[in-house]
Amino acid sequence: MSQLQQSMAGMIKTFHKYSGKEGDKTTLTKAELKELLNTELGDILGKSDDKAAIDNIFKDLDADGDSTVNFQEYATMVACITLMCNEACK
């Protein structure tokens, strides 16, 4: 696989590593999202136990308002964080 394909596979694998621990395997609950953010992106975003911060992130990601984060919403988050990292590296 190309480097880009490996990155895509890693993104998918990471989503499914955390989704479904508390229910639907195709979505992330707030607790699952918090674990993913702290474990996978803690070095970039900082680890947070701040409930209000997690609530705000979750609310912003939950575009369809169904109280979960689906893969599309997760992919949007990863893309936005990637864009911010690219800007910081310029």
PDB file of N, CA, C and O in Angstrom:
ATOM      1  N   MET A   1       0.837  -1.187   0.000  1.00  0.00           N
ATOM      2  CA  MET A   1       0.000   0.000   0.000  1.00  0.00           C
ATOM      3  C   MET A   1       0.882   1.250   0.000  1.00  0.00           C
ATOM      4  O   MET A   1       1.982   1.269   0.552  1.00  0.00           O
ATOM      5  N   SER A   2       0.361   2.269  -0.629  1.00  0.00           N
ATOM      6  CA  SER A   2       1.072   3.552  -0.616  1.00  0.00           C
ATOM      7  C   SER A   2       0.982   4.165   0.782  1.00  0.00           C
ATOM      8  O   SER A   2       0.193   3.719   1.615  1.00  0.00           O
ATOM      9  N   GLN A   3       1.785   5.174   1.024  1.00  0.00           N
ATOM     10  CA  GLN A   3       1.766   5.842   2.323  1.00  0.00           C
ATOM     11  C   GLN A   3       0.395   6.446   2.604  1.00  0.00           C
ATOM     12  O   GLN A   3      -0.086   6.385   3.736  1.00  0.00           O
ATOM     13  N   LEU A   4      -0.239   7.026   1.590  1.00  0.00           N
ATOM     14  CA  LEU A   4      -1.566   7.603   1.761  1.00  0.00           C
ATOM     15  C   LEU A   4      -2.594   6.523   2.088  1.00  0.00           C
ATOM     16  O   LEU A   4      -3.435   6.711   2.968  1.00  0.00           O
ATOM     17  N   GLN A   5      -2.528   5.391   1.382  1.00  0.00           N
ATOM     18  CA  GLN A   5      -3.446   4.287   1.667  1.00  0.00           C
ATOM     19  C   GLN A   5      -3.248   3.761   3.087  1.00  0.00           C
ATOM     20  O   GLN A   5      -4.222   3.431   3.763  1.00  0.00           O
ATOM     21  N   GLN A   6      -2.008   3.679   3.542  1.00  0.00           N
ATOM     22  CA  GLN A   6      -1.731   3.239   4.907  1.00  0.00           C
ATOM     23  C   GLN A   6      -2.321   4.223   5.918  1.00  0.00           C
ATOM     24  O   GLN A   6      -2.865   3.820   6.946  1.00  0.00           O
ATOM     25  N   SER A   7      -2.208   5.501   5.616  1.00  0.00           N
ATOM     26  CA  SER A   7      -2.771   6.524   6.498  1.00  0.00           C
ATOM     27  C   SER A   7      -4.291   6.415   6.566  1.00  0.00           C
ATOM     28  O   SER A   7      -4.885   6.537   7.638  1.00  0.00           O
ATOM     29  N   MET A   8      -4.905   6.188   5.427  1.00  0.00           N
ATOM     30  CA  MET A   8      -6.361   6.022   5.387  1.00  0.00           C
ATOM     31  C   MET A   8      -6.781   4.787   6.178  1.00  0.00           C
ATOM     32  O   MET A   8      -7.744   4.831   6.944  1.00  0.00           O
ATOM     33  N   ALA A   9      -6.067   3.704   5.992  1.00  0.00           N
ATOM     34  CA  ALA A   9      -6.374   2.472   6.728  1.00  0.00           C
ATOM     35  C   ALA A   9      -6.194   2.683   8.227  1.00  0.00           C
ATOM     36  O   ALA A   9      -6.982   2.175   9.025  1.00  0.00           O
ATOM     37  N   GLY A  10      -5.170   3.424   8.609  1.00  0.00           N
ATOM     38  CA  GLY A  10      -4.943   3.724  10.014  1.00  0.00           C
ATOM     39  C   GLY A  10      -6.062   4.568  10.610  1.00  0.00           C
ATOM     40  O   GLY A  10      -6.469   4.354  11.752  1.00  0.00           O
ATOM     41  N   MET A  11      -6.548   5.510   9.844  1.00  0.00           N
ATOM     42  CA  MET A  11      -7.647   6.354  10.294  1.00  0.00           C
ATOM     43  C   MET A  11      -8.912   5.526  10.528  1.00  0.00           C
ATOM     44  O   MET A  11      -9.615   5.713  11.520  1.00  0.00           O
ATOM     45  N   ILE A  12      -9.186   4.618   9.608  1.00  0.00           N
ATOM     46  CA  ILE A  12     -10.356   3.735   9.728  1.00  0.00           C
ATOM     47  C   ILE A  12     -10.183   2.802  10.926  1.00  0.00           C
ATOM     48  O   ILE A  12     -11.099   2.639  11.732  1.00  0.00           O
ATOM     49  N   LYS A  13      -9.017   2.202  11.034  1.00  0.00           N
ATOM     50  CA  LYS A  13      -8.741   1.270  12.129  1.00  0.00           C
ATOM     51  C   LYS A  13      -8.858   1.966  13.484  1.00  0.00           C
ATOM     52  O   LYS A  13      -9.397   1.396  14.432  1.00  0.00           O
ATOM     53  N   THR A  14      -8.364   3.174  13.573  1.00  0.00           N
ATOM     54  CA  THR A  14      -8.437   3.925  14.824  1.00  0.00           C
ATOM     55  C   THR A  14      -9.883   4.203  15.215  1.00  0.00           C
ATOM     56  O   THR A  14     -10.246   4.057  16.382  1.00  0.00           O
ATOM     57  N   PHE A  15     -10.704   4.600  14.262  1.00  0.00           N
ATOM     58  CA  PHE A  15     -12.127   4.838  14.551  1.00  0.00           C
ATOM     59  C   PHE A  15     -12.757   3.586  15.143  1.00  0.00           C
ATOM     60  O   PHE A  15     -13.437   3.652  16.167  1.00  0.00           O
ATOM     61  N   HIS A  16     -12.533   2.456  14.503  1.00  0.00           N
ATOM     62  CA  HIS A  16     -13.173   1.214  14.937  1.00  0.00           C
ATOM     63  C   HIS A  16     -12.559   0.632  16.212  1.00  0.00           C
ATOM     64  O   HIS A  16     -13.177  -0.199  16.878  1.00  0.00           O
ATOM     65  N   LYS A  17     -11.361   1.061  16.546  1.00  0.00           N
ATOM     66  CA  LYS A  17     -10.739   0.656  17.807  1.00  0.00           C
ATOM     67  C   LYS A  17     -11.542   1.201  18.997  1.00  0.00           C
ATOM     68  O   LYS A  17     -11.610   0.566  20.050  1.00  0.00           O
ATOM     69  N   TYR A  18     -12.141   2.368  18.822  1.00  0.00           N
ATOM     70  CA  TYR A  18     -12.871   3.027  19.911  1.00  0.00           C
ATOM     71  C   TYR A  18     -14.391   2.933  19.766  1.00  0.00           C
ATOM     72  O   TYR A  18     -15.099   2.948  20.774  1.00  0.00           O
ATOM     73  N   SER A  19     -14.904   2.837  18.554  1.00  0.00           N
ATOM     74  CA  SER A  19     -16.356   2.795  18.363  1.00  0.00           C
ATOM     75  C   SER A  19     -16.920   1.457  18.836  1.00  0.00           C
ATOM     76  O   SER A  19     -16.255   0.424  18.761  1.00  0.00           O
ATOM     77  N   GLY A  20     -18.138   1.498  19.316  1.00  0.00           N
ATOM     78  CA  GLY A  20     -18.831   0.270  19.687  1.00  0.00           C
ATOM     79  C   GLY A  20     -18.535  -0.265  21.074  1.00  0.00           C
ATOM     80  O   GLY A  20     -19.102  -1.285  21.467  1.00  0.00           O
ATOM     81  N   LYS A  21     -17.674   0.384  21.819  1.00  0.00           N
ATOM     82  CA  LYS A  21     -17.402  -0.084  23.179  1.00  0.00           C
ATOM     83  C   LYS A  21     -18.630   0.078  24.063  1.00  0.00           C
ATOM     84  O   LYS A  21     -18.831  -0.683  25.010  1.00  0.00           O
ATOM     85  N   GLU A  22     -19.454   1.082  23.744  1.00  0.00           N
ATOM     86  CA  GLU A  22     -20.644   1.363  24.537  1.00  0.00           C
ATOM     87  C   GLU A  22     -21.932   1.198  23.730  1.00  0.00           C
ATOM     88  O   GLU A  22     -22.980   1.690  24.148  1.00  0.00           O
ATOM     89  N   GLY A  23     -21.876   0.539  22.621  1.00  0.00           N
ATOM     90  CA  GLY A  23     -23.102   0.394  21.832  1.00  0.00           C
ATOM     91  C   GLY A  23     -22.816   0.193  20.361  1.00  0.00           C
ATOM     92  O   GLY A  23     -22.125  -0.748  19.971  1.00  0.00           O
ATOM     93  N   ASP A  24     -23.352   1.083  19.551  1.00  0.00           N
ATOM     94  CA  ASP A  24     -23.267   0.993  18.093  1.00  0.00           C
ATOM     95  C   ASP A  24     -21.813   1.010  17.634  1.00  0.00           C
ATOM     96  O   ASP A  24     -21.046   1.902  17.997  1.00  0.00           O
ATOM     97  N   LYS A  25     -21.445   0.014  16.834  1.00  0.00           N
ATOM     98  CA  LYS A  25     -20.069  -0.112  16.351  1.00  0.00           C
ATOM     99  C   LYS A  25     -19.732   0.885  15.240  1.00  0.00           C
ATOM    100  O   LYS A  25     -18.579   0.985  14.823  1.00  0.00           O
ATOM    101  N   THR A  26     -20.741   1.621  14.762  1.00  0.00           N
ATOM    102  CA  THR A  26     -20.496   2.565  13.670  1.00  0.00           C
ATOM    103  C   THR A  26     -20.437   4.006  14.153  1.00  0.00           C
ATOM    104  O   THR A  26     -20.339   4.929  13.344  1.00  0.00           O
ATOM    105  N   THR A  27     -20.496   4.205  15.472  1.00  0.00           N
ATOM    106  CA  THR A  27     -20.457   5.556  16.010  1.00  0.00           C
ATOM    107  C   THR A  27     -19.616   5.597  17.285  1.00  0.00           C
ATOM    108  O   THR A  27     -19.329   4.572  17.904  1.00  0.00           O
ATOM    109  N   LEU A  28     -19.236   6.811  17.650  1.00  0.00           N
ATOM    110  CA  LEU A  28     -18.523   7.055  18.900  1.00  0.00           C
ATOM    111  C   LEU A  28     -19.449   7.777  19.870  1.00  0.00           C
ATOM    112  O   LEU A  28     -20.111   8.749  19.507  1.00  0.00           O
ATOM    113  N   THR A  29     -19.488   7.293  21.103  1.00  0.00           N
ATOM    114  CA  THR A  29     -20.180   8.024  22.158  1.00  0.00           C
ATOM    115  C   THR A  29     -19.234   9.111  22.663  1.00  0.00           C
ATOM    116  O   THR A  29     -18.076   9.177  22.250  1.00  0.00           O
ATOM    117  N   LYS A  30     -19.730   9.952  23.549  1.00  0.00           N
ATOM    118  CA  LYS A  30     -18.888  11.004  24.110  1.00  0.00           C
ATOM    119  C   LYS A  30     -17.690  10.403  24.849  1.00  0.00           C
ATOM    120  O   LYS A  30     -16.570  10.897  24.718  1.00  0.00           O
ATOM    121  N   ALA A  31     -17.920   9.340  25.624  1.00  0.00           N
ATOM    122  CA  ALA A  31     -16.825   8.695  26.367  1.00  0.00           C
ATOM    123  C   ALA A  31     -15.812   8.059  25.418  1.00  0.00           C
ATOM    124  O   ALA A  31     -14.607   8.136  25.658  1.00  0.00           O
ATOM    125  N   GLU A  32     -16.287   7.437  24.352  1.00  0.00           N
ATOM    126  CA  GLU A  32     -15.388   6.829  23.364  1.00  0.00           C
ATOM    127  C   GLU A  32     -14.563   7.896  22.656  1.00  0.00           C
ATOM    128  O   GLU A  32     -13.369   7.710  22.421  1.00  0.00           O
ATOM    129  N   LEU A  33     -15.204   9.021  22.316  1.00  0.00           N
ATOM    130  CA  LEU A  33     -14.489  10.118  21.670  1.00  0.00           C
ATOM    131  C   LEU A  33     -13.422  10.678  22.601  1.00  0.00           C
ATOM    132  O   LEU A  33     -12.298  10.942  22.173  1.00  0.00           O
ATOM    133  N   LYS A  34     -13.765  10.860  23.864  1.00  0.00           N
ATOM    134  CA  LYS A  34     -12.801  11.379  24.842  1.00  0.00           C
ATOM    135  C   LYS A  34     -11.597  10.457  24.939  1.00  0.00           C
ATOM    136  O   LYS A  34     -10.460  10.927  24.960  1.00  0.00           O
ATOM    137  N   GLU A  35     -11.833   9.146  24.998  1.00  0.00           N
ATOM    138  CA  GLU A  35     -10.730   8.192  25.062  1.00  0.00           C
ATOM    139  C   GLU A  35      -9.868   8.277  23.803  1.00  0.00           C
ATOM    140  O   GLU A  35      -8.640   8.276  23.891  1.00  0.00           O
ATOM    141  N   LEU A  36     -10.503   8.349  22.634  1.00  0.00           N
ATOM    142  CA  LEU A  36      -9.770   8.457  21.368  1.00  0.00           C
ATOM    143  C   LEU A  36      -8.916   9.733  21.353  1.00  0.00           C
ATOM    144  O   LEU A  36      -7.733   9.685  21.016  1.00  0.00           O
ATOM    145  N   LEU A  37      -9.511  10.862  21.715  1.00  0.00           N
ATOM    146  CA  LEU A  37      -8.783  12.128  21.688  1.00  0.00           C
ATOM    147  C   LEU A  37      -7.594  12.103  22.642  1.00  0.00           C
ATOM    148  O   LEU A  37      -6.492  12.516  22.280  1.00  0.00           O
ATOM    149  N   ASN A  38      -7.818  11.618  23.858  1.00  0.00           N
ATOM    150  CA  ASN A  38      -6.738  11.595  24.846  1.00  0.00           C
ATOM    151  C   ASN A  38      -5.636  10.616  24.471  1.00  0.00           C
ATOM    152  O   ASN A  38      -4.456  10.920  24.643  1.00  0.00           O
ATOM    153  N   THR A  39      -6.001   9.454  23.964  1.00  0.00           N
ATOM    154  CA  THR A  39      -5.018   8.426  23.652  1.00  0.00           C
ATOM    155  C   THR A  39      -4.297   8.692  22.335  1.00  0.00           C
ATOM    156  O   THR A  39      -3.072   8.597  22.263  1.00  0.00           O
ATOM    157  N   GLU A  40      -5.042   9.018  21.319  1.00  0.00           N
ATOM    158  CA  GLU A  40      -4.479   9.132  19.970  1.00  0.00           C
ATOM    159  C   GLU A  40      -3.975  10.538  19.629  1.00  0.00           C
ATOM    160  O   GLU A  40      -3.054  10.684  18.825  1.00  0.00           O
ATOM    161  N   LEU A  41      -4.565  11.563  20.227  1.00  0.00           N
ATOM    162  CA  LEU A  41      -4.209  12.942  19.866  1.00  0.00           C
ATOM    163  C   LEU A  41      -3.787  13.781  21.065  1.00  0.00           C
ATOM    164  O   LEU A  41      -3.645  14.999  20.952  1.00  0.00           O
ATOM    165  N   GLY A  42      -3.591  13.151  22.192  1.00  0.00           N
ATOM    166  CA  GLY A  42      -3.212  13.864  23.405  1.00  0.00           C
ATOM    167  C   GLY A  42      -1.930  14.662  23.262  1.00  0.00           C
ATOM    168  O   GLY A  42      -1.790  15.726  23.864  1.00  0.00           O
ATOM    169  N   ASP A  43      -0.995  14.160  22.471  1.00  0.00           N
ATOM    170  CA  ASP A  43       0.269  14.881  22.260  1.00  0.00           C
ATOM    171  C   ASP A  43       0.060  16.184  21.491  1.00  0.00           C
ATOM    172  O   ASP A  43       0.817  17.139  21.668  1.00  0.00           O
ATOM    173  N   ILE A  44      -0.956  16.225  20.645  1.00  0.00           N
ATOM    174  CA  ILE A  44      -1.233  17.419  19.850  1.00  0.00           C
ATOM    175  C   ILE A  44      -2.217  18.339  20.576  1.00  0.00           C
ATOM    176  O   ILE A  44      -2.003  19.547  20.677  1.00  0.00           O
ATOM    177  N   LEU A  45      -3.297  17.739  21.078  1.00  0.00           N
ATOM    178  CA  LEU A  45      -4.370  18.540  21.670  1.00  0.00           C
ATOM    179  C   LEU A  45      -4.226  18.739  23.167  1.00  0.00           C
ATOM    180  O   LEU A  45      -4.844  19.635  23.742  1.00  0.00           O
ATOM    181  N   GLY A  46      -3.419  17.914  23.793  1.00  0.00           N
ATOM    182  CA  GLY A  46      -3.338  17.914  25.248  1.00  0.00           C
ATOM    183  C   GLY A  46      -4.410  17.004  25.806  1.00  0.00           C
ATOM    184  O   GLY A  46      -5.527  16.969  25.290  1.00  0.00           O
ATOM    185  N   LYS A  47      -4.089  16.282  26.836  1.00  0.00           N
ATOM    186  CA  LYS A  47      -5.059  15.373  27.443  1.00  0.00           C
ATOM    187  C   LYS A  47      -5.996  16.192  28.315  1.00  0.00           C
ATOM    188  O   LYS A  47      -5.568  17.092  29.037  1.00  0.00           O
ATOM    189  N   SER A  48      -7.281  15.867  28.238  1.00  0.00           N
ATOM    190  CA  SER A  48      -8.258  16.680  28.947  1.00  0.00           C
ATOM    191  C   SER A  48      -9.236  15.837  29.740  1.00  0.00           C
ATOM    192  O   SER A  48      -9.776  14.849  29.245  1.00  0.00           O
ATOM    193  N   ASP A  49      -9.450  16.243  30.969  1.00  0.00           N
ATOM    194  CA  ASP A  49     -10.529  15.713  31.784  1.00  0.00           C
ATOM    195  C   ASP A  49     -11.592  16.790  31.992  1.00  0.00           C
ATOM    196  O   ASP A  49     -12.516  16.628  32.788  1.00  0.00           O
ATOM    197  N   ASP A  50     -11.439  17.891  31.258  1.00  0.00           N
ATOM    198  CA  ASP A  50     -12.366  19.013  31.360  1.00  0.00           C
ATOM    199  C   ASP A  50     -13.674  18.637  30.661  1.00  0.00           C
ATOM    200  O   ASP A  50     -13.743  18.605  29.433  1.00  0.00           O
ATOM    201  N   LYS A  51     -14.715  18.352  31.461  1.00  0.00           N
ATOM    202  CA  LYS A  51     -15.989  17.906  30.915  1.00  0.00           C
ATOM    203  C   LYS A  51     -16.586  18.924  29.944  1.00  0.00           C
ATOM    204  O   LYS A  51     -17.129  18.551  28.905  1.00  0.00           O
ATOM    205  N   ALA A  52     -16.486  20.200  30.282  1.00  0.00           N
ATOM    206  CA  ALA A  52     -17.049  21.241  29.411  1.00  0.00           C
ATOM    207  C   ALA A  52     -16.347  21.268  28.055  1.00  0.00           C
ATOM    208  O   ALA A  52     -16.996  21.440  27.023  1.00  0.00           O
ATOM    209  N   ALA A  53     -15.024  21.099  28.054  1.00  0.00           N
ATOM    210  CA  ALA A  53     -14.276  21.099  26.792  1.00  0.00           C
ATOM    211  C   ALA A  53     -14.684  19.905  25.932  1.00  0.00           C
ATOM    212  O   ALA A  53     -14.916  20.046  24.731  1.00  0.00           O
ATOM    213  N   ILE A  54     -14.770  18.733  26.554  1.00  0.00           N
ATOM    214  CA  ILE A  54     -15.189  17.525  25.818  1.00  0.00           C
ATOM    215  C   ILE A  54     -16.615  17.693  25.301  1.00  0.00           C
ATOM    216  O   ILE A  54     -16.909  17.330  24.162  1.00  0.00           O
ATOM    217  N   ASP A  55     -17.500  18.239  26.131  1.00  0.00           N
ATOM    218  CA  ASP A  55     -18.886  18.475  25.704  1.00  0.00           C
ATOM    219  C   ASP A  55     -18.938  19.393  24.488  1.00  0.00           C
ATOM    220  O   ASP A  55     -19.706  19.151  23.557  1.00  0.00           O
ATOM    221  N   ASN A  56     -18.121  20.447  24.493  1.00  0.00           N
ATOM    222  CA  ASN A  56     -18.102  21.387  23.357  1.00  0.00           C
ATOM    223  C   ASN A  56     -17.563  20.738  22.096  1.00  0.00           C
ATOM    224  O   ASN A  56     -18.119  20.930  21.014  1.00  0.00           O
ATOM    225  N   ILE A  57     -16.492  19.976  22.219  1.00  0.00           N
ATOM    226  CA  ILE A  57     -15.929  19.269  21.057  1.00  0.00           C
ATOM    227  C   ILE A  57     -16.973  18.318  20.495  1.00  0.00           C
ATOM    228  O   ILE A  57     -17.207  18.285  19.287  1.00  0.00           O
ATOM    229  N   PHE A  58     -17.600  17.544  21.376  1.00  0.00           N
ATOM    230  CA  PHE A  58     -18.602  16.566  20.951  1.00  0.00           C
ATOM    231  C   PHE A  58     -19.768  17.263  20.245  1.00  0.00           C
ATOM    232  O   PHE A  58     -20.215  16.819  19.188  1.00  0.00           O
ATOM    233  N   LYS A  59     -20.252  18.348  20.830  1.00  0.00           N
ATOM    234  CA  LYS A  59     -21.369  19.096  20.242  1.00  0.00           C
ATOM    235  C   LYS A  59     -21.000  19.615  18.854  1.00  0.00           C
ATOM    236  O   LYS A  59     -21.799  19.534  17.920  1.00  0.00           O
ATOM    237  N   ASP A  60     -19.791  20.147  18.725  1.00  0.00           N
ATOM    238  CA  ASP A  60     -19.344  20.661  17.430  1.00  0.00           C
ATOM    239  C   ASP A  60     -19.207  19.560  16.381  1.00  0.00           C
ATOM    240  O   ASP A  60     -19.491  19.782  15.204  1.00  0.00           O
ATOM    241  N   LEU A  61     -18.771  18.374  16.806  1.00  0.00           N
ATOM    242  CA  LEU A  61     -18.593  17.270  15.858  1.00  0.00           C
ATOM    243  C   LEU A  61     -19.909  16.624  15.458  1.00  0.00           C
ATOM    244  O   LEU A  61     -20.047  16.156  14.327  1.00  0.00           O
ATOM    245  N   ASP A  62     -20.875  16.590  16.361  1.00  0.00           N
ATOM    246  CA  ASP A  62     -22.144  15.899  16.124  1.00  0.00           C
ATOM    247  C   ASP A  62     -23.039  16.727  15.202  1.00  0.00           C
ATOM    248  O   ASP A  62     -24.053  17.277  15.634  1.00  0.00           O
ATOM    249  N   ALA A  63     -22.658  16.806  13.947  1.00  0.00           N
ATOM    250  CA  ALA A  63     -23.337  17.660  12.967  1.00  0.00           C
ATOM    251  C   ALA A  63     -24.808  17.297  12.773  1.00  0.00           C
ATOM    252  O   ALA A  63     -25.636  18.177  12.542  1.00  0.00           O
ATOM    253  N   ASP A  64     -25.139  16.006  12.863  1.00  0.00           N
ATOM    254  CA  ASP A  64     -26.527  15.600  12.639  1.00  0.00           C
ATOM    255  C   ASP A  64     -27.352  15.564  13.923  1.00  0.00           C
ATOM    256  O   ASP A  64     -28.543  15.254  13.878  1.00  0.00           O
ATOM    257  N   GLY A  65     -26.745  15.873  15.060  1.00  0.00           N
ATOM    258  CA  GLY A  65     -27.470  15.989  16.311  1.00  0.00           C
ATOM    259  C   GLY A  65     -28.013  14.697  16.889  1.00  0.00           C
ATOM    260  O   GLY A  65     -28.979  14.720  17.651  1.00  0.00           O
ATOM    261  N   ASP A  66     -27.402  13.560  16.537  1.00  0.00           N
ATOM    262  CA  ASP A  66     -27.923  12.280  17.025  1.00  0.00           C
ATOM    263  C   ASP A  66     -27.236  11.790  18.305  1.00  0.00           C
ATOM    264  O   ASP A  66     -27.423  10.641  18.707  1.00  0.00           O
ATOM    265  N   SER A  67     -26.455  12.645  18.935  1.00  0.00           N
ATOM    266  CA  SER A  67     -25.753  12.352  20.196  1.00  0.00           C
ATOM    267  C   SER A  67     -24.674  11.285  20.055  1.00  0.00           C
ATOM    268  O   SER A  67     -24.306  10.633  21.032  1.00  0.00           O
ATOM    269  N   THR A  68     -24.176  11.113  18.850  1.00  0.00           N
ATOM    270  CA  THR A  68     -23.023  10.250  18.587  1.00  0.00           C
ATOM    271  C   THR A  68     -22.180  10.913  17.501  1.00  0.00           C
ATOM    272  O   THR A  68     -22.633  11.838  16.828  1.00  0.00           O
ATOM    273  N   VAL A  69     -20.948  10.428  17.339  1.00  0.00           N
ATOM    274  CA  VAL A  69     -20.080  10.900  16.265  1.00  0.00           C
ATOM    275  C   VAL A  69     -19.905   9.751  15.286  1.00  0.00           C
ATOM    276  O   VAL A  69     -19.338   8.715  15.634  1.00  0.00           O
ATOM    277  N   ASN A  70     -20.394   9.932  14.054  1.00  0.00           N
ATOM    278  CA  ASN A  70     -20.262   8.875  13.049  1.00  0.00           C
ATOM    279  C   ASN A  70     -18.923   9.028  12.326  1.00  0.00           C
ATOM    280  O   ASN A  70     -18.160   9.955  12.596  1.00  0.00           O
ATOM    281  N   PHE A  71     -18.657   8.113  11.413  1.00  0.00           N
ATOM    282  CA  PHE A  71     -17.356   8.130  10.741  1.00  0.00           C
ATOM    283  C   PHE A  71     -17.135   9.416   9.951  1.00  0.00           C
ATOM    284  O   PHE A  71     -16.026   9.950   9.944  1.00  0.00           O
ATOM    285  N   GLN A  72     -18.166   9.918   9.291  1.00  0.00           N
ATOM    286  CA  GLN A  72     -18.013  11.155   8.511  1.00  0.00           C
ATOM    287  C   GLN A  72     -17.653  12.322   9.426  1.00  0.00           C
ATOM    288  O   GLN A  72     -16.791  13.132   9.085  1.00  0.00           O
ATOM    289  N   GLU A  73     -18.299  12.414  10.574  1.00  0.00           N
ATOM    290  CA  GLU A  73     -18.008  13.490  11.519  1.00  0.00           C
ATOM    291  C   GLU A  73     -16.585  13.349  12.074  1.00  0.00           C
ATOM    292  O   GLU A  73     -15.874  14.340  12.238  1.00  0.00           O
ATOM    293  N   TYR A  74     -16.182  12.116  12.358  1.00  0.00           N
ATOM    294  CA  TYR A  74     -14.817  11.832  12.816  1.00  0.00           C
ATOM    295  C   TYR A  74     -13.800  12.203  11.730  1.00  0.00           C
ATOM    296  O   TYR A  74     -12.782  12.830  12.023  1.00  0.00           O
ATOM    297  N   ALA A  75     -14.071  11.822  10.486  1.00  0.00           N
ATOM    298  CA  ALA A  75     -13.154  12.119   9.383  1.00  0.00           C
ATOM    299  C   ALA A  75     -13.009  13.627   9.197  1.00  0.00           C
ATOM    300  O   ALA A  75     -11.917  14.111   8.900  1.00  0.00           O
ATOM    301  N   THR A  76     -14.082  14.360   9.367  1.00  0.00           N
ATOM    302  CA  THR A  76     -14.031  15.817   9.289  1.00  0.00           C
ATOM    303  C   THR A  76     -13.116  16.373  10.374  1.00  0.00           C
ATOM    304  O   THR A  76     -12.320  17.277  10.117  1.00  0.00           O
ATOM    305  N   MET A  77     -13.228  15.834  11.586  1.00  0.00           N
ATOM    306  CA  MET A  77     -12.369  16.267  12.692  1.00  0.00           C
ATOM    307  C   MET A  77     -10.904  15.998  12.372  1.00  0.00           C
ATOM    308  O   MET A  77     -10.056  16.872  12.554  1.00  0.00           O
ATOM    309  N   VAL A  78     -10.602  14.793  11.896  1.00  0.00           N
ATOM    310  CA  VAL A  78      -9.214  14.444  11.579  1.00  0.00           C
ATOM    311  C   VAL A  78      -8.679  15.352  10.475  1.00  0.00           C
ATOM    312  O   VAL A  78      -7.534  15.800  10.539  1.00  0.00           O
ATOM    313  N   ALA A  79      -9.497  15.622   9.471  1.00  0.00           N
ATOM    314  CA  ALA A  79      -9.078  16.510   8.383  1.00  0.00           C
ATOM    315  C   ALA A  79      -8.808  17.921   8.908  1.00  0.00           C
ATOM    316  O   ALA A  79      -7.823  18.544   8.510  1.00  0.00           O
ATOM    317  N   CYS A  80      -9.652  18.426   9.782  1.00  0.00           N
ATOM    318  CA  CYS A  80      -9.452  19.773  10.338  1.00  0.00           C
ATOM    319  C   CYS A  80      -8.189  19.842  11.174  1.00  0.00           C
ATOM    320  O   CYS A  80      -7.438  20.813  11.075  1.00  0.00           O
ATOM    321  N   ILE A  81      -7.937  18.834  11.994  1.00  0.00           N
ATOM    322  CA  ILE A  81      -6.729  18.821  12.811  1.00  0.00           C
ATOM    323  C   ILE A  81      -5.495  18.716  11.912  1.00  0.00           C
ATOM    324  O   ILE A  81      -4.468  19.337  12.188  1.00  0.00           O
ATOM    325  N   THR A  82      -5.596  17.939  10.848  1.00  0.00           N
ATOM    326  CA  THR A  82      -4.492  17.809   9.890  1.00  0.00           C
ATOM    327  C   THR A  82      -4.201  19.152   9.222  1.00  0.00           C
ATOM    328  O   THR A  82      -3.041  19.524   9.044  1.00  0.00           O
ATOM    329  N   LEU A  83      -5.246  19.866   8.859  1.00  0.00           N
ATOM    330  CA  LEU A  83      -5.070  21.198   8.259  1.00  0.00           C
ATOM    331  C   LEU A  83      -4.382  22.147   9.231  1.00  0.00           C
ATOM    332  O   LEU A  83      -3.496  22.903   8.831  1.00  0.00           O
ATOM    333  N   MET A  84      -4.773  22.120  10.500  1.00  0.00           N
ATOM    334  CA  MET A  84      -4.144  22.982  11.501  1.00  0.00           C
ATOM    335  C   MET A  84      -2.676  22.629  11.680  1.00  0.00           C
ATOM    336  O   MET A  84      -1.833  23.518  11.806  1.00  0.00           O
ATOM    337  N   CYS A  85      -2.365  21.339  11.691  1.00  0.00           N
ATOM    338  CA  CYS A  85      -0.966  20.911  11.816  1.00  0.00           C
ATOM    339  C   CYS A  85      -0.150  21.363  10.606  1.00  0.00           C
ATOM    340  O   CYS A  85       0.995  21.790  10.752  1.00  0.00           O
ATOM    341  N   ASN A  86      -0.732  21.271   9.430  1.00  0.00           N
ATOM    342  CA  ASN A  86      -0.036  21.706   8.219  1.00  0.00           C
ATOM    343  C   ASN A  86       0.252  23.203   8.299  1.00  0.00           C
ATOM    344  O   ASN A  86       1.349  23.637   7.947  1.00  0.00           O
ATOM    345  N   GLU A  87      -0.697  23.982   8.747  1.00  0.00           N
ATOM    346  CA  GLU A  87      -0.491  25.430   8.878  1.00  0.00           C
ATOM    347  C   GLU A  87       0.609  25.723   9.899  1.00  0.00           C
ATOM    348  O   GLU A  87       1.427  26.619   9.690  1.00  0.00           O
ATOM    349  N   ALA A  88       0.630  24.984  10.980  1.00  0.00           N
ATOM    350  CA  ALA A  88       1.642  25.210  12.025  1.00  0.00           C
ATOM    351  C   ALA A  88       3.045  24.855  11.549  1.00  0.00           C
ATOM    352  O   ALA A  88       4.032  25.407  12.036  1.00  0.00           O
ATOM    353  N   CYS A  89       3.128  23.930  10.596  1.00  0.00           N
ATOM    354  CA  CYS A  89       4.438  23.481  10.098  1.00  0.00           C
ATOM    355  C   CYS A  89       5.004  24.399   9.020  1.00  0.00           C
ATOM    356  O   CYS A  89       6.165  24.240   8.642  1.00  0.00           O
ATOM    357  N   LYS A  90       4.240  25.336   8.522  1.00  0.00           N
ATOM    358  CA  LYS A  90       4.708  26.219   7.442  1.00  0.00           C
ATOM    359  C   LYS A  90       5.768  27.168   7.929  1.00  0.00           C
ATOM    360  O   LYS A  90       6.272  27.981   7.154  1.00  0.00           O
TER     361      LYS A  90
END
